[in-house]
Amino acid sequence: MGIPLLPCPTKYFFHIDCPGCGLQRSIIALLEGDLAKSLAVYPAAIPVFTLLLFTVLHLKVQFKYGAEIIKWGYIACSAIIMIFYLYKIFTHKTFY
């Protein structure tokens, strides 16, 4: 798409990936329609995006168990992010 990416301050100053490194590339891959690449680059992008949409919808509609779903959704997304980050740290690579 030719979209310029924002630089990661953690990577710039400390020369290590942060837990969010890869999110922009994953979203761009998703916008291009490449679901497999999006999941490979940053597995938490789709769940985080879905959870954000659900949160906005819950603020408008007030689902009965919406707050509980959001709480557990953020816990699950955080777990996915940390598992993938630890994988990158210990293997020095991503899935893609």
Biopython code that builds the backbone (N, CA, C, O; Angstrom):
import numpy as np
from Bio.PDB.StructureBuilder import StructureBuilder

atoms = [
    (1, "MET", "N", (0.818, -1.199, 0.000)),
    (1, "MET", "CA", (0.000, 0.000, 0.000)),
    (1, "MET", "C", (0.860, 1.261, 0.000)),
    (1, "MET", "O", (0.379, 2.334, -0.364)),
    (2, "GLY", "N", (2.101, 1.150, 0.395)),
    (2, "GLY", "CA", (2.977, 2.312, 0.406)),
    (2, "GLY", "C", (2.719, 3.255, 1.566)),
    (2, "GLY", "O", (3.060, 4.435, 1.492)),
    (3, "ILE", "N", (2.130, 2.758, 2.621)),
    (3, "ILE", "CA", (1.831, 3.587, 3.785)),
    (3, "ILE", "C", (3.082, 3.671, 4.657)),
    (3, "ILE", "O", (3.645, 2.642, 5.031)),
    (4, "PRO", "N", (3.524, 4.900, 4.985)),
    (4, "PRO", "CA", (4.688, 4.999, 5.875)),
    (4, "PRO", "C", (4.313, 4.576, 7.290)),
    (4, "PRO", "O", (3.276, 4.978, 7.818)),
    (5, "LEU", "N", (5.167, 3.765, 7.892)),
    (5, "LEU", "CA", (4.906, 3.255, 9.233)),
    (5, "LEU", "C", (5.536, 4.166, 10.275)),
    (5, "LEU", "O", (6.583, 4.770, 10.041)),
    (6, "LEU", "N", (4.888, 4.255, 11.424)),
    (6, "LEU", "CA", (5.446, 5.019, 12.534)),
    (6, "LEU", "C", (6.600, 4.232, 13.146)),
    (6, "LEU", "O", (6.491, 3.018, 13.322)),
    (7, "PRO", "N", (7.696, 4.897, 13.471)),
    (7, "PRO", "CA", (8.812, 4.166, 14.077)),
    (7, "PRO", "C", (8.510, 3.804, 15.532)),
    (7, "PRO", "O", (7.797, 4.523, 16.232)),
    (8, "CYS", "N", (9.061, 2.683, 15.967)),
    (8, "CYS", "CA", (8.877, 2.239, 17.343)),
    (8, "CYS", "C", (9.962, 2.877, 18.212)),
    (8, "CYS", "O", (11.147, 2.642, 17.973)),
    (9, "PRO", "N", (9.588, 3.680, 19.217)),
    (9, "PRO", "CA", (10.603, 4.310, 20.059)),
    (9, "PRO", "C", (11.447, 3.293, 20.838)),
    (9, "PRO", "O", (12.643, 3.506, 21.035)),
    (10, "THR", "N", (10.837, 2.204, 21.275)),
    (10, "THR", "CA", (11.580, 1.184, 22.008)),
    (10, "THR", "C", (12.655, 0.560, 21.125)),
    (10, "THR", "O", (13.791, 0.366, 21.556)),
    (11, "LYS", "N", (12.290, 0.253, 19.904)),
    (11, "LYS", "CA", (13.249, -0.344, 18.980)),
    (11, "LYS", "C", (14.335, 0.665, 18.603)),
    (11, "LYS", "O", (15.500, 0.301, 18.440)),
    (12, "TYR", "N", (13.947, 1.927, 18.468)),
    (12, "TYR", "CA", (14.899, 2.967, 18.088)),
    (12, "TYR", "C", (15.928, 3.220, 19.194)),
    (12, "TYR", "O", (17.127, 3.279, 18.924)),
    (13, "PHE", "N", (15.465, 3.367, 20.424)),
    (13, "PHE", "CA", (16.364, 3.725, 21.523)),
    (13, "PHE", "C", (17.065, 2.524, 22.160)),
    (13, "PHE", "O", (18.236, 2.616, 22.527)),
    (14, "PHE", "N", (16.357, 1.396, 22.293)),
    (14, "PHE", "CA", (16.916, 0.254, 23.012)),
    (14, "PHE", "C", (17.283, -0.925, 22.108)),
    (14, "PHE", "O", (17.883, -1.895, 22.571)),
    (15, "HIS", "N", (16.928, -0.849, 20.821)),
    (15, "HIS", "CA", (17.256, -1.874, 19.825)),
    (15, "HIS", "C", (16.649, -3.240, 20.156)),
    (15, "HIS", "O", (17.242, -4.279, 19.866)),
    (16, "ILE", "N", (15.463, -3.224, 20.764)),
    (16, "ILE", "CA", (14.706, -4.453, 20.996)),
    (16, "ILE", "C", (13.258, -4.215, 20.591)),
    (16, "ILE", "O", (12.769, -3.086, 20.622)),
    (17, "ASP", "N", (12.587, -5.279, 20.216)),
    (17, "ASP", "CA", (11.162, -5.167, 19.882)),
    (17, "ASP", "C", (10.346, -4.937, 21.140)),
    (17, "ASP", "O", (10.691, -5.422, 22.218)),
    (18, "CYS", "N", (9.265, -4.198, 20.992)),
    (18, "CYS", "CA", (8.317, -4.036, 22.100)),
    (18, "CYS", "C", (7.152, -5.005, 21.865)),
    (18, "CYS", "O", (7.064, -5.593, 20.788)),
    (19, "PRO", "N", (6.270, -5.184, 22.829)),
    (19, "PRO", "CA", (5.142, -6.102, 22.618)),
    (19, "PRO", "C", (4.199, -5.671, 21.493)),
    (19, "PRO", "O", (3.408, -6.483, 21.013)),
    (20, "GLY", "N", (4.269, -4.426, 21.073)),
    (20, "GLY", "CA", (3.385, -3.952, 20.008)),
    (20, "GLY", "C", (4.017, -3.949, 18.637)),
    (20, "GLY", "O", (3.346, -3.634, 17.654)),
    (21, "CYS", "N", (5.298, -4.293, 18.540)),
    (21, "CYS", "CA", (5.976, -4.299, 17.242)),
    (21, "CYS", "C", (5.324, -5.322, 16.313)),
    (21, "CYS", "O", (5.170, -6.492, 16.664)),
    (22, "GLY", "N", (4.949, -4.864, 15.139)),
    (22, "GLY", "CA", (4.296, -5.713, 14.150)),
    (22, "GLY", "C", (2.819, -5.388, 13.980)),
    (22, "GLY", "O", (2.197, -5.830, 13.015)),
    (23, "LEU", "N", (2.251, -4.620, 14.907)),
    (23, "LEU", "CA", (0.820, -4.307, 14.837)),
    (23, "LEU", "C", (0.477, -3.525, 13.574)),
    (23, "LEU", "O", (-0.520, -3.819, 12.913)),
    (24, "GLN", "N", (1.296, -2.530, 13.234)),
    (24, "GLN", "CA", (1.014, -1.732, 12.040)),
    (24, "GLN", "C", (1.078, -2.580, 10.774)),
    (24, "GLN", "O", (0.206, -2.480, 9.910)),
    (25, "ARG", "N", (2.112, -3.414, 10.665)),
    (25, "ARG", "CA", (2.231, -4.281, 9.489)),
    (25, "ARG", "C", (1.080, -5.267, 9.416)),
    (25, "ARG", "O", (0.608, -5.595, 8.327)),
    (26, "SER", "N", (0.622, -5.746, 10.575)),
    (26, "SER", "CA", (-0.497, -6.674, 10.616)),
    (26, "SER", "C", (-1.788, -6.009, 10.144)),
    (26, "SER", "O", (-2.562, -6.606, 9.396)),
    (27, "ILE", "N", (-2.014, -4.786, 10.579)),
    (27, "ILE", "CA", (-3.217, -4.065, 10.166)),
    (27, "ILE", "C", (-3.181, -3.766, 8.675)),
    (27, "ILE", "O", (-4.202, -3.872, 7.995)),
    (28, "ILE", "N", (-2.011, -3.394, 8.163)),
    (28, "ILE", "CA", (-1.882, -3.148, 6.722)),
    (28, "ILE", "C", (-2.159, -4.426, 5.940)),
    (28, "ILE", "O", (-2.853, -4.391, 4.925)),
    (29, "ALA", "N", (-1.624, -5.550, 6.400)),
    (29, "ALA", "CA", (-1.894, -6.831, 5.732)),
    (29, "ALA", "C", (-3.382, -7.153, 5.776)),
    (29, "ALA", "O", (-3.936, -7.670, 4.807)),
    (30, "LEU", "N", (-4.024, -6.851, 6.887)),
    (30, "LEU", "CA", (-5.465, -7.084, 7.011)),
    (30, "LEU", "C", (-6.245, -6.200, 6.043)),
    (30, "LEU", "O", (-7.202, -6.655, 5.417)),
    (31, "LEU", "N", (-5.837, -4.943, 5.922)),
    (31, "LEU", "CA", (-6.499, -4.027, 4.985)),
    (31, "LEU", "C", (-6.294, -4.453, 3.537)),
    (31, "LEU", "O", (-7.140, -4.191, 2.683)),
    (32, "GLU", "N", (-5.170, -5.110, 3.264)),
    (32, "GLU", "CA", (-4.905, -5.620, 1.921)),
    (32, "GLU", "C", (-5.640, -6.933, 1.661)),
    (32, "GLU", "O", (-5.652, -7.429, 0.535)),
    (33, "GLY", "N", (-6.253, -7.496, 2.708)),
    (33, "GLY", "CA", (-7.015, -8.722, 2.553)),
    (33, "GLY", "C", (-6.207, -9.985, 2.787)),
    (33, "GLY", "O", (-6.688, -11.084, 2.511)),
    (34, "ASP", "N", (-5.003, -9.850, 3.284)),
    (34, "ASP", "CA", (-4.152, -11.013, 3.525)),
    (34, "ASP", "C", (-4.256, -11.428, 4.993)),
    (34, "ASP", "O", (-3.445, -11.020, 5.824)),
    (35, "LEU", "N", (-5.256, -12.236, 5.295)),
    (35, "LEU", "CA", (-5.535, -12.653, 6.668)),
    (35, "LEU", "C", (-4.406, -13.505, 7.244)),
    (35, "LEU", "O", (-4.036, -13.348, 8.407)),
    (36, "ALA", "N", (-3.865, -14.399, 6.434)),
    (36, "ALA", "CA", (-2.784, -15.276, 6.914)),
    (36, "ALA", "C", (-1.553, -14.472, 7.298)),
    (36, "ALA", "O", (-0.942, -14.733, 8.335)),
    (37, "LYS", "N", (-1.185, -13.505, 6.482)),
    (37, "LYS", "CA", (-0.022, -12.672, 6.785)),
    (37, "LYS", "C", (-0.282, -11.828, 8.026)),
    (37, "LYS", "O", (0.610, -11.657, 8.858)),
    (38, "SER", "N", (-1.494, -11.302, 8.156)),
    (38, "SER", "CA", (-1.847, -10.503, 9.325)),
    (38, "SER", "C", (-1.697, -11.307, 10.606)),
    (38, "SER", "O", (-1.139, -10.817, 11.587)),
    (39, "LEU", "N", (-2.188, -12.529, 10.600)),
    (39, "LEU", "CA", (-2.069, -13.389, 11.779)),
    (39, "LEU", "C", (-0.624, -13.798, 12.039)),
    (39, "LEU", "O", (-0.216, -13.944, 13.191)),
    (40, "ALA", "N", (0.146, -13.981, 10.977)),
    (40, "ALA", "CA", (1.536, -14.391, 11.135)),
    (40, "ALA", "C", (2.396, -13.257, 11.691)),
    (40, "ALA", "O", (3.282, -13.497, 12.511)),
    (41, "VAL", "N", (2.143, -12.036, 11.255)),
    (41, "VAL", "CA", (2.947, -10.898, 11.688)),
    (41, "VAL", "C", (2.631, -10.513, 13.125)),
    (41, "VAL", "O", (3.543, -10.246, 13.907)),
    (42, "TYR", "N", (1.362, -10.480, 13.479)),
    (42, "TYR", "CA", (0.963, -10.079, 14.837)),
    (42, "TYR", "C", (-0.371, -10.759, 15.158)),
    (42, "TYR", "O", (-1.429, -10.226, 14.820)),
    (43, "PRO", "N", (-0.336, -11.923, 15.801)),
    (43, "PRO", "CA", (-1.546, -12.711, 16.024)),
    (43, "PRO", "C", (-2.634, -12.000, 16.821)),
    (43, "PRO", "O", (-3.802, -12.370, 16.707)),
    (44, "ALA", "N", (-2.297, -11.008, 17.611)),
    (44, "ALA", "CA", (-3.298, -10.352, 18.454)),
    (44, "ALA", "C", (-4.039, -9.217, 17.747)),
    (44, "ALA", "O", (-4.970, -8.651, 18.321)),
    (45, "ALA", "N", (-3.654, -8.873, 16.527)),
    (45, "ALA", "CA", (-4.263, -7.722, 15.856)),
    (45, "ALA", "C", (-5.767, -7.895, 15.639)),
    (45, "ALA", "O", (-6.544, -6.986, 15.928)),
    (46, "ILE", "N", (-6.171, -9.044, 15.137)),
    (46, "ILE", "CA", (-7.594, -9.259, 14.852)),
    (46, "ILE", "C", (-8.417, -9.333, 16.138)),
    (46, "ILE", "O", (-9.470, -8.700, 16.207)),
    (47, "PRO", "N", (-7.979, -10.085, 17.167)),
    (47, "PRO", "CA", (-8.746, -10.075, 18.416)),
    (47, "PRO", "C", (-8.823, -8.694, 19.069)),
    (47, "PRO", "O", (-9.868, -8.326, 19.607)),
    (48, "VAL", "N", (-7.732, -7.928, 19.029)),
    (48, "VAL", "CA", (-7.743, -6.586, 19.623)),
    (48, "VAL", "C", (-8.698, -5.679, 18.856)),
    (48, "VAL", "O", (-9.489, -4.952, 19.457)),
    (49, "PHE", "N", (-8.624, -5.723, 17.526)),
    (49, "PHE", "CA", (-9.512, -4.901, 16.704)),
    (49, "PHE", "C", (-10.981, -5.272, 16.932)),
    (49, "PHE", "O", (-11.836, -4.394, 17.046)),
    (50, "THR", "N", (-11.268, -6.572, 16.997)),
    (50, "THR", "CA", (-12.629, -7.042, 17.254)),
    (50, "THR", "C", (-13.120, -6.598, 18.629)),
    (50, "THR", "O", (-14.268, -6.181, 18.784)),
    (51, "LEU", "N", (-12.246, -6.691, 19.614)),
    (51, "LEU", "CA", (-12.610, -6.289, 20.971)),
    (51, "LEU", "C", (-12.862, -4.779, 21.061)),
    (51, "LEU", "O", (-13.769, -4.342, 21.770)),
    (52, "LEU", "N", (-12.075, -3.995, 20.355)),
    (52, "LEU", "CA", (-12.308, -2.544, 20.335)),
    (52, "LEU", "C", (-13.661, -2.213, 19.702)),
    (52, "LEU", "O", (-14.391, -1.352, 20.193)),
    (53, "LEU", "N", (-13.986, -2.907, 18.608)),
    (53, "LEU", "CA", (-15.294, -2.691, 17.976)),
    (53, "LEU", "C", (-16.434, -3.097, 18.915)),
    (53, "LEU", "O", (-17.445, -2.401, 19.009)),
    (54, "PHE", "N", (-16.263, -4.231, 19.608)),
    (54, "PHE", "CA", (-17.282, -4.676, 20.556)),
    (54, "PHE", "C", (-17.439, -3.680, 21.698)),
    (54, "PHE", "O", (-18.554, -3.426, 22.155)),
    (55, "THR", "N", (-16.323, -3.114, 22.161)),
    (55, "THR", "CA", (-16.377, -2.127, 23.244)),
    (55, "THR", "C", (-17.169, -0.897, 22.821)),
    (55, "THR", "O", (-18.003, -0.404, 23.580)),
    (56, "VAL", "N", (-16.915, -0.403, 21.626)),
    (56, "VAL", "CA", (-17.661, 0.759, 21.122)),
    (56, "VAL", "C", (-19.135, 0.416, 20.982)),
    (56, "VAL", "O", (-19.997, 1.218, 21.342)),
    (57, "LEU", "N", (-19.430, -0.761, 20.465)),
    (57, "LEU", "CA", (-20.825, -1.191, 20.323)),
    (57, "LEU", "C", (-21.498, -1.332, 21.684)),
    (57, "LEU", "O", (-22.661, -0.964, 21.850)),
    (58, "HIS", "N", (-20.768, -1.862, 22.650)),
    (58, "HIS", "CA", (-21.317, -2.018, 24.009)),
    (58, "HIS", "C", (-21.624, -0.655, 24.643)),
    (58, "HIS", "O", (-22.590, -0.531, 25.395)),
    (59, "LEU", "N", (-20.829, 0.344, 24.352)),
    (59, "LEU", "CA", (-21.090, 1.679, 24.890)),
    (59, "LEU", "C", (-22.390, 2.262, 24.333)),
    (59, "LEU", "O", (-23.046, 3.066, 24.995)),
    (60, "LYS", "N", (-22.757, 1.860, 23.130)),
    (60, "LYS", "CA", (-24.002, 2.342, 22.515)),
    (60, "LYS", "C", (-25.212, 1.506, 22.935)),
    (60, "LYS", "O", (-26.278, 2.058, 23.209)),
    (61, "VAL", "N", (-25.054, 0.169, 22.988)),
    (61, "VAL", "CA", (-26.187, -0.736, 23.163)),
    (61, "VAL", "C", (-26.342, -1.220, 24.608)),
    (61, "VAL", "O", (-27.463, -1.512, 25.026)),
    (62, "GLN", "N", (-25.275, -1.313, 25.371)),
    (62, "GLN", "CA", (-25.280, -1.820, 26.753)),
    (62, "GLN", "C", (-25.762, -3.273, 26.819)),
    (62, "GLN", "O", (-26.853, -3.558, 27.313)),
    (63, "PHE", "N", (-24.926, -4.181, 26.311)),
    (63, "PHE", "CA", (-25.241, -5.598, 26.388)),
    (63, "PHE", "C", (-25.296, -6.049, 27.843)),
    (63, "PHE", "O", (-24.646, -5.460, 28.706)),
    (64, "LYS", "N", (-26.069, -7.089, 28.110)),
    (64, "LYS", "CA", (-26.254, -7.561, 29.477)),
    (64, "LYS", "C", (-24.933, -8.002, 30.109)),
    (64, "LYS", "O", (-24.634, -7.612, 31.237)),
    (65, "TYR", "N", (-24.153, -8.796, 29.409)),
    (65, "TYR", "CA", (-22.872, -9.275, 29.924)),
    (65, "TYR", "C", (-21.701, -8.629, 29.187)),
    (65, "TYR", "O", (-20.608, -9.194, 29.146)),
    (66, "GLY", "N", (-21.918, -7.471, 28.614)),
    (66, "GLY", "CA", (-20.890, -6.803, 27.814)),
    (66, "GLY", "C", (-19.633, -6.473, 28.584)),
    (66, "GLY", "O", (-18.530, -6.695, 28.084)),
    (67, "ALA", "N", (-19.770, -5.947, 29.789)),
    (67, "ALA", "CA", (-18.594, -5.590, 30.583)),
    (67, "ALA", "C", (-17.765, -6.817, 30.922)),
    (67, "ALA", "O", (-16.535, -6.759, 30.919)),
    (68, "GLU", "N", (-18.427, -7.921, 31.214)),
    (68, "GLU", "CA", (-17.728, -9.166, 31.537)),
    (68, "GLU", "C", (-16.991, -9.703, 30.304)),
    (68, "GLU", "O", (-15.858, -10.170, 30.413)),
    (69, "ILE", "N", (-17.628, -9.635, 29.146)),
    (69, "ILE", "CA", (-17.002, -10.079, 27.906)),
    (69, "ILE", "C", (-15.781, -9.223, 27.593)),
    (69, "ILE", "O", (-14.739, -9.735, 27.182)),
    (70, "ILE", "N", (-15.920, -7.919, 27.790)),
    (70, "ILE", "CA", (-14.803, -7.005, 27.529)),
    (70, "ILE", "C", (-13.642, -7.291, 28.474)),
    (70, "ILE", "O", (-12.487, -7.322, 28.049)),
    (71, "LYS", "N", (-13.942, -7.498, 29.749)),
    (71, "LYS", "CA", (-12.886, -7.780, 30.725)),
    (71, "LYS", "C", (-12.112, -9.033, 30.339)),
    (71, "LYS", "O", (-10.882, -9.006, 30.292)),
    (72, "TRP", "N", (-12.803, -10.116, 30.064)),
    (72, "TRP", "CA", (-12.132, -11.365, 29.706)),
    (72, "TRP", "C", (-11.491, -11.277, 28.331)),
    (72, "TRP", "O", (-10.476, -11.926, 28.074)),
    (73, "GLY", "N", (-12.070, -10.488, 27.456)),
    (73, "GLY", "CA", (-11.475, -10.283, 26.133)),
    (73, "GLY", "C", (-10.127, -9.581, 26.226)),
    (73, "GLY", "O", (-9.173, -9.964, 25.548)),
    (74, "TYR", "N", (-10.051, -8.556, 27.064)),
    (74, "TYR", "CA", (-8.774, -7.862, 27.235)),
    (74, "TYR", "C", (-7.744, -8.743, 27.927)),
    (74, "TYR", "O", (-6.555, -8.655, 27.623)),
    (75, "ILE", "N", (-8.177, -9.579, 28.839)),
    (75, "ILE", "CA", (-7.249, -10.520, 29.479)),
    (75, "ILE", "C", (-6.717, -11.508, 28.429)),
    (75, "ILE", "O", (-5.520, -11.791, 28.391)),
    (76, "ALA", "N", (-7.603, -12.023, 27.586)),
    (76, "ALA", "CA", (-7.190, -12.968, 26.544)),
    (76, "ALA", "C", (-6.248, -12.302, 25.534)),
    (76, "ALA", "O", (-5.244, -12.894, 25.137)),
    (77, "CYS", "N", (-6.572, -11.071, 25.121)),
    (77, "CYS", "CA", (-5.715, -10.352, 24.180)),
    (77, "CYS", "C", (-4.343, -10.074, 24.791)),
    (77, "CYS", "O", (-3.325, -10.187, 24.109)),
    (78, "SER", "N", (-4.317, -9.716, 26.055)),
    (78, "SER", "CA", (-3.036, -9.487, 26.734)),
    (78, "SER", "C", (-2.213, -10.760, 26.781)),
    (78, "SER", "O", (-0.996, -10.724, 26.598)),
    (79, "ALA", "N", (-2.867, -11.879, 27.024)),
    (79, "ALA", "CA", (-2.160, -13.163, 27.048)),
    (79, "ALA", "C", (-1.590, -13.498, 25.672)),
    (79, "ALA", "O", (-0.452, -13.956, 25.568)),
    (80, "ILE", "N", (-2.372, -13.272, 24.616)),
    (80, "ILE", "CA", (-1.892, -13.528, 23.255)),
    (80, "ILE", "C", (-0.684, -12.648, 22.954)),
    (80, "ILE", "O", (0.308, -13.118, 22.396)),
    (81, "ILE", "N", (-0.768, -11.382, 23.320)),
    (81, "ILE", "CA", (0.334, -10.450, 23.072)),
    (81, "ILE", "C", (1.598, -10.903, 23.804)),
    (81, "ILE", "O", (2.680, -10.921, 23.216)),
    (82, "MET", "N", (1.470, -11.266, 25.072)),
    (82, "MET", "CA", (2.651, -11.644, 25.852)),
    (82, "MET", "C", (3.235, -12.981, 25.385)),
    (82, "MET", "O", (4.455, -13.141, 25.362)),
    (83, "ILE", "N", (2.390, -13.934, 25.017)),
    (83, "ILE", "CA", (2.895, -15.220, 24.518)),
    (83, "ILE", "C", (3.663, -15.013, 23.217)),
    (83, "ILE", "O", (4.751, -15.563, 23.042)),
    (84, "PHE", "N", (3.101, -14.224, 22.306)),
    (84, "PHE", "CA", (3.778, -13.950, 21.045)),
    (84, "PHE", "C", (5.068, -13.164, 21.273)),
    (84, "PHE", "O", (6.072, -13.416, 20.605)),
    (85, "TYR", "N", (5.050, -12.207, 22.218)),
    (85, "TYR", "CA", (6.248, -11.422, 22.513)),
    (85, "TYR", "C", (7.349, -12.310, 23.081)),
    (85, "TYR", "O", (8.507, -12.186, 22.681)),
    (86, "LEU", "N", (7.013, -13.183, 23.986)),
    (86, "LEU", "CA", (8.002, -14.099, 24.543)),
    (86, "LEU", "C", (8.537, -15.043, 23.465)),
    (86, "LEU", "O", (9.723, -15.372, 23.459)),
    (87, "TYR", "N", (7.673, -15.474, 22.564)),
    (87, "TYR", "CA", (8.113, -16.307, 21.446)),
    (87, "TYR", "C", (9.144, -15.557, 20.606)),
    (87, "TYR", "O", (10.185, -16.110, 20.252)),
    (88, "LYS", "N", (8.846, -14.278, 20.286)),
    (88, "LYS", "CA", (9.792, -13.480, 19.502)),
    (88, "LYS", "C", (11.111, -13.284, 20.243)),
    (88, "LYS", "O", (12.180, -13.350, 19.637)),
    (89, "ILE", "N", (11.039, -13.044, 21.540)),
    (89, "ILE", "CA", (12.249, -12.808, 22.333)),
    (89, "ILE", "C", (13.133, -14.062, 22.351)),
    (89, "ILE", "O", (14.340, -13.975, 22.124)),
    (90, "PHE", "N", (12.539, -15.209, 22.616)),
    (90, "PHE", "CA", (13.332, -16.424, 22.780)),
    (90, "PHE", "C", (13.766, -17.064, 21.471)),
    (90, "PHE", "O", (14.791, -17.746, 21.438)),
    (91, "THR", "N", (13.016, -16.865, 20.391)),
    (91, "THR", "CA", (13.384, -17.475, 19.114)),
    (91, "THR", "C", (14.002, -16.474, 18.151)),
    (91, "THR", "O", (14.566, -16.875, 17.133)),
    (92, "HIS", "N", (13.912, -15.202, 18.442)),
    (92, "HIS", "CA", (14.459, -14.131, 17.602)),
    (92, "HIS", "C", (13.838, -14.118, 16.217)),
    (92, "HIS", "O", (14.502, -13.764, 15.243)),
    (93, "LYS", "N", (12.574, -14.499, 16.120)),
    (93, "LYS", "CA", (11.892, -14.474, 14.832)),
    (93, "LYS", "C", (10.396, -14.339, 15.045)),
    (93, "LYS", "O", (9.892, -14.502, 16.157)),
    (94, "THR", "N", (9.696, -14.038, 13.961)),
    (94, "THR", "CA", (8.243, -14.007, 13.980)),
    (94, "THR", "C", (7.743, -15.194, 13.177)),
    (94, "THR", "O", (8.539, -15.951, 12.622)),
    (95, "PHE", "N", (6.447, -15.358, 13.113)),
    (95, "PHE", "CA", (5.871, -16.456, 12.334)),
    (95, "PHE", "C", (6.054, -16.232, 10.834)),
    (95, "PHE", "O", (6.133, -17.191, 10.067)),
    (96, "TYR", "N", (6.120, -14.974, 10.418)),
    (96, "TYR", "CA", (6.170, -14.664, 8.993)),
    (96, "TYR", "C", (7.589, -14.505, 8.527)),
    (96, "TYR", "O", (7.826, -14.240, 7.348)),
]
sb = StructureBuilder()
sb.init_structure("model")
sb.init_model(0)
sb.init_chain("A")
sb.init_seg("    ")
for serial, (resi, resn, name, xyz) in enumerate(atoms, 1):
    if name == "N":
        sb.init_residue(resn, " ", resi, " ")
    sb.init_atom(name, np.array(xyz, "f"), 0.0, 1.0, " ", f" {name:<3s}", serial, name[0])
structure = sb.get_structure()
